[in-house]
């Protein structure tokens, strides 16, 4: 069973609904792509590369990210959507609403709070991933009850999406990013198995397997920095992991490079003004507010801020000098948007 689904619940959703009987909980993908609390203890998964430095403890005196509630809201509550930057505007494609998955693609202008319909996906869905390419935007996989292999393209002027290809296998709960002219697909779940292959494509029609993730995960957070793709945490089926993985297109290698301060999945990551940030997500005990800054050179983390409210499954995007966490889940999908700004 995939991450998507309201008709038949996935394993992860069954776990979340069980948890809501005990406490209220909140349940990623970043910039152009599609995309606290303290550690309560977790087992580290995967072998760490010899050069890895473990994460440093959080320090409140290093908080340099201010997160506030945006002065605008989404047209409707949504989580697990694909959010992309299109110039100075946001495109919010699909996602899970309070009444099920949607196919609507919204355009939102953060400066004016104006919202309009940009287009529609071929089929409703959530837990997909998106990336910008030369002729528009690609939407990879996702699903509703079952994971799908569909690759859809949205043209630069919107309208109805078209199916341009198929993934080698159905895949939901995945992430995607563009590096140069190539879009990469990582992580995810085919309905029964976590996916390890890193796929590369230029057009959404032809795919190459270019690497294998050492630790297979669904719902990781991912961001590109310096031409390298970083994956933070994710769900391994038995719970979240604290593993940090990188994929370097230059050498085609995927490796474990470190560990998060806490094991988490369903987080958001973004490259904001040169800072690699990991925000929100969910650990074994619930949703998180913490924002961490990751140093790719030393492989260390510092606590740099907190979200206005605990949040997971929000979609991260950067427009100009402001980062946005769009929607996400509390106990149900949310209409809110968080704005992140760095302070030096």
RODOKE-519870 format. One line per 8 residues: number of its first residue (from 1); their letters; for each residue x, y, z of C-alpha. Coordinates in Angstrom, 3 decimals. Layout:
# residues N
NUM	a	X Y Z | ...
***
This chain:
# residues 344
1	xxxxxxxx	0.000 0.000 0.000 | 1.371 3.443 -0.849 | 1.532 6.571 1.246 | -1.453 8.008 -0.659 | -4.935 6.928 0.088 | -8.151 7.641 1.806 | -10.214 4.787 0.371 | -7.752 2.247 1.733
9	xxxxxxxx	-5.449 3.615 4.363 | -1.716 3.165 4.099 | 0.320 1.743 6.907 | 1.775 5.173 7.753 | -1.693 6.758 7.853 | -3.008 3.938 10.073 | -0.158 4.605 12.468 | -0.914 8.334 12.474
17	xxxxxxxx	-4.610 7.834 13.117 | -3.791 5.490 15.966 | -1.551 8.113 17.474 | -4.245 10.771 17.382 | -6.130 8.783 20.009 | -3.335 9.663 22.389 | -2.285 13.155 21.358 | -2.742 15.680 18.606
25	xxxxxxxx	-0.095 15.202 15.972 | 1.048 16.826 12.779 | 2.313 14.937 9.940 | 8.341 16.195 1.907 | 10.112 18.761 -1.411 | 12.002 22.276 -1.896 | 12.779 25.355 -4.191 | 12.193 24.476 -7.818
33	xxxxxxxx	11.558 20.903 -6.996 | 9.219 18.392 -5.902 | 9.790 18.455 -3.679 | 10.699 21.568 17.686 | 10.926 19.068 19.835 | 13.790 17.165 21.346 | 14.959 13.745 20.264 | 13.128 10.962 22.027
41	xxxxxxxx	15.596 8.293 20.951 | 15.974 6.284 17.768 | 18.178 3.654 16.207 | 20.490 4.875 13.470 | 20.072 3.085 10.171 | 22.763 2.437 7.600 | 26.520 2.509 7.703 | 28.132 5.909 8.142
49	xxxxxxxx	30.919 6.925 5.798 | 34.296 7.193 7.548 | 34.487 10.978 7.113 | 31.135 11.640 8.819 | 30.917 14.052 11.745 | 27.951 13.556 14.046 | 25.463 16.354 14.509 | 26.056 18.910 17.225
57	xxxxxxxx	23.466 19.498 19.954 | 20.905 22.257 19.387 | 21.907 25.698 20.657 | 19.271 28.406 20.924 | 21.883 31.181 20.725 | 22.486 30.229 17.098 | 18.892 30.762 15.998 | 19.014 32.954 12.909
65	xxxxxxxx	15.859 31.968 11.019 | 12.614 33.789 11.693 | 9.463 31.873 10.759 | 6.100 33.632 10.703 | 2.606 32.899 9.453 | 2.203 34.315 5.930 | -0.412 37.066 5.435 | -2.183 34.864 2.871
73	xxxxxxxx	-3.670 31.364 2.964 | -4.237 28.593 0.458 | -7.559 28.420 -1.443 | -8.225 25.215 0.454 | -6.468 23.114 3.047 | -3.924 20.794 1.462 | -0.975 18.589 2.420 | 1.545 16.563 0.413
81	xxxxxxxx	1.192 18.758 -2.644 | 3.842 19.477 -5.249 | 4.887 23.108 -4.903 | 7.104 24.810 -7.467 | 8.480 28.303 -7.925 | 7.435 29.932 -11.200 | 9.178 33.275 -11.259 | 7.771 35.288 -8.358
89	xxxxxxxx	4.743 33.028 -7.915 | 4.017 29.632 -6.377 | 2.404 26.707 -8.166 | 0.579 24.301 -5.863 | -0.229 21.081 -7.732 | -2.507 18.378 -6.408 | -2.240 17.254 -2.809 | -4.489 15.760 -0.183
97	xxxxxxxx	-7.431 17.829 1.030 | -9.980 17.175 3.741 | -12.211 15.551 1.121 | -9.560 13.534 -0.739 | -6.947 14.130 -3.404 | -7.267 17.034 -5.833 | -6.125 17.602 -9.415 | -6.198 21.419 -9.274
105	xxxxxxxx	-3.015 23.412 -9.825 | -3.160 26.823 -8.159 | -0.991 29.857 -8.846 | -0.369 32.086 -5.834 | 1.346 35.472 -5.853 | 2.815 35.957 -2.351 | 3.231 39.694 -2.898 | -0.428 40.336 -3.672
113	xxxxxxxx	-2.069 37.222 -2.168 | -3.827 36.779 -5.514 | -4.822 33.178 -6.263 | -5.899 31.740 -9.599 | -6.278 28.326 -11.219 | -3.153 27.582 -13.275 | -4.270 24.211 -14.605 | -5.241 20.658 -13.739
121	xxxxxxxx	-3.370 17.397 -13.395 | -4.444 14.427 -15.493 | -5.581 12.664 -12.343 | -6.046 13.678 -8.715 | -3.179 12.670 -6.454 | -0.816 13.474 -3.631 | 2.598 12.303 -2.398 | 4.065 13.075 -5.839
129	xxxxxxxx	7.254 15.010 -6.619 | 7.944 17.773 -9.101 | 10.846 19.372 -10.935 | 11.336 22.214 -13.389 | 12.570 21.321 -16.873 | 13.198 23.316 -20.021 | 9.617 23.104 -21.285 | 7.676 23.432 -18.065
137	xxxxxxxx	7.327 21.212 -15.023 | 7.297 17.448 -14.509 | 5.134 15.739 -11.872 | 6.404 12.275 -10.927 | 4.257 9.476 -9.508 | 2.161 9.948 -6.390 | -1.276 8.385 -6.175 | -4.520 8.200 -4.284
145	xxxxxxxx	-5.116 4.677 -2.960 | -2.325 3.037 -4.970 | 1.046 4.371 -6.100 | 1.169 5.293 -9.792 | 3.954 5.400 -12.392 | 2.595 8.394 -14.317 | 4.838 11.291 -15.310 | 2.851 14.435 -16.129
153	xxxxxxxx	4.030 17.651 -17.701 | 2.624 21.093 -16.992 | 3.421 23.633 -19.675 | 4.863 27.047 -18.745 | 1.491 28.657 -19.421 | -0.607 26.171 -17.509 | -3.750 24.448 -18.674 | -4.308 20.711 -18.671
161	xxxxxxxx	-1.319 18.521 -17.850 | -0.346 15.742 -20.244 | 1.145 12.312 -19.591 | 4.634 12.251 -21.132 | 6.046 9.054 -19.691 | 6.086 6.354 -17.049 | 8.410 5.668 -14.167 | 10.056 2.221 -14.290
169	xxxxxxxx	7.874 1.295 -11.319 | 4.975 2.988 -9.520 | 6.363 5.380 -6.916 | 4.823 7.631 -4.272 | 6.241 9.400 -1.188 | 9.254 10.379 -3.331 | 11.297 13.530 -3.905 | 12.748 15.111 -7.049
177	xxxxxxxx	15.185 17.879 -7.924 | 16.750 19.473 -10.973 | 20.527 19.750 -11.258 | 21.653 21.422 -14.444 | 19.320 20.196 -17.172 | 18.628 16.816 -15.544 | 15.806 15.965 -13.154 | 16.526 13.327 -10.511
185	xxxxxxxx	13.980 11.150 -8.683 | 14.914 9.656 -5.316 | 13.292 7.634 -2.550 | 9.696 6.543 -2.384 | 7.502 3.472 -2.273 | 5.869 1.317 -4.951 | 3.024 -0.011 -2.848 | 5.002 -2.822 -1.253
193	xxxxxxxx	8.711 -1.989 -1.379 | 10.883 1.023 -0.628 | 12.662 2.167 -3.776 | 16.462 2.455 -3.840 | 17.208 3.504 -7.414 | 18.095 7.112 -8.212 | 16.558 7.924 -11.591 | 17.661 10.604 -14.037
201	xxxxxxxx	15.627 12.119 -16.868 | 15.635 15.170 -19.112 | 12.154 14.821 -20.528 | 10.096 12.588 -18.206 | 9.940 9.940 -20.927 | 13.354 8.254 -20.796 | 14.891 7.314 -17.432 | 18.314 6.060 -16.385
209	xxxxxxxx	19.151 4.449 -13.049 | 22.282 6.360 -12.025 | 22.810 5.326 -8.389 | 21.427 3.288 -5.492 | 20.517 4.825 -2.145 | 22.364 3.008 0.664 | 19.345 3.527 2.944 | 15.947 3.264 1.205
217	xxxxxxxx	13.398 5.756 2.559 | 10.017 7.271 1.822 | 9.010 10.794 2.861 | 12.558 12.183 3.108 | 13.296 15.894 2.929 | 15.606 16.871 0.089 | 17.460 19.943 -1.094 | 20.122 20.761 -3.664
225	xxxxxxxx	23.226 22.698 -2.631 | 26.442 23.140 -4.573 | 25.258 20.711 -7.224 | 24.781 17.925 -4.642 | 21.411 16.517 -3.538 | 20.971 15.934 0.202 | 18.304 13.658 1.691 | 17.387 14.124 5.335
233	xxxxxxxx	15.741 11.339 7.309 | 12.601 9.726 5.992 | 10.449 6.777 6.939 | 11.858 3.250 6.717 | 8.555 1.490 7.313 | 9.288 0.758 10.953 | 9.610 4.455 11.773 | 11.733 7.511 10.976
241	xxxxxxxx	15.492 7.480 10.534 | 18.146 10.096 11.341 | 20.345 9.199 8.375 | 21.598 11.958 6.060 | 22.393 10.812 2.521 | 23.872 12.628 -0.421 | 23.821 12.001 -4.134 | 26.480 13.720 -6.206
249	xxxxxxxx	25.642 13.744 -9.929 | 29.288 14.548 -10.685 | 30.568 11.153 -9.546 | 27.268 9.245 -9.594 | 27.678 8.135 -5.981 | 25.053 7.995 -3.242 | 26.364 7.672 0.295 | 25.508 8.142 3.969
257	xxxxxxxx	27.308 11.227 5.265 | 25.895 11.864 8.726 | 22.965 11.914 11.097 | 20.238 14.356 12.023 | 19.953 15.494 15.646 | 16.635 13.569 15.735 | 15.168 10.757 13.677 | 12.388 12.248 11.563
265	xxxxxxxx	10.363 11.852 8.416 | 7.849 14.034 6.557 | 10.096 17.102 7.043 | 10.752 19.969 4.633 | 14.124 21.168 3.335 | 15.154 24.277 1.432 | 18.226 26.216 0.375 | 17.500 29.710 1.651
273	xxxxxxxx	20.031 32.440 0.937 | 22.849 29.892 0.982 | 21.669 28.157 4.170 | 20.497 24.532 3.957 | 17.508 24.251 6.294 | 15.496 21.282 7.549 | 12.169 22.250 9.093 | 9.399 20.466 10.941
281	xxxxxxxx	8.640 16.842 10.233 | 7.663 14.044 12.560 | 9.579 11.902 15.002 | 8.303 8.843 16.862 | 6.273 11.031 19.220 | 4.674 13.612 16.974 | 5.216 16.688 14.858 | 8.136 19.080 15.293
289	xxxxxxxx	8.607 22.858 15.222 | 12.391 22.945 15.123 | 14.324 24.418 12.192 | 17.856 23.070 11.747 | 20.684 24.469 9.647 | 22.938 21.899 7.975 | 26.607 22.565 7.233 | 27.473 20.472 4.151
297	xxxxxxxx	31.212 20.921 4.735 | 31.405 19.736 8.339 | 28.236 17.603 8.205 | 26.887 19.275 11.352 | 23.526 20.687 12.400 | 22.576 23.723 14.467 | 19.147 24.697 15.787 | 18.365 28.049 14.157
305	xxxxxxxx	14.669 28.673 14.731 | 11.183 27.296 15.259 | 8.069 27.166 13.097 | 4.922 29.027 14.207 | 3.325 25.644 14.880 | 4.405 22.003 14.626 | 4.078 20.925 11.014 | 4.843 18.015 8.741
313	xxxxxxxx	4.181 17.138 5.100 | 4.472 20.800 4.122 | 5.968 21.579 0.715 | 9.010 23.854 0.680 | 9.813 26.443 -1.978 | 11.969 29.570 -2.219 | 10.994 32.764 -4.039 | 13.613 35.485 -3.908
321	xxxxxxxx	14.928 35.732 -0.364 | 11.894 34.157 1.347 | 11.238 30.487 1.963 | 7.685 29.160 2.100 | 6.332 26.050 3.780 | 3.028 25.499 2.018 | 0.164 23.660 3.668 | 0.999 20.471 5.508
329	xxxxxxxx	-0.773 18.546 8.178 | -1.872 19.107 11.716 | -4.437 16.413 12.415 | -5.917 17.332 9.030 | -4.538 19.274 6.029 | -3.903 22.966 6.686 | -4.515 26.167 4.686 | -1.665 28.032 6.334
337	xxxxxxxx	1.671 29.037 4.819 | 4.805 29.764 6.857 | 7.377 32.338 5.715 | 11.054 31.793 6.586 | 13.653 34.546 6.556 | 17.318 34.301 7.450 | 19.004 36.727 9.820 | 22.781 37.111 9.825
***
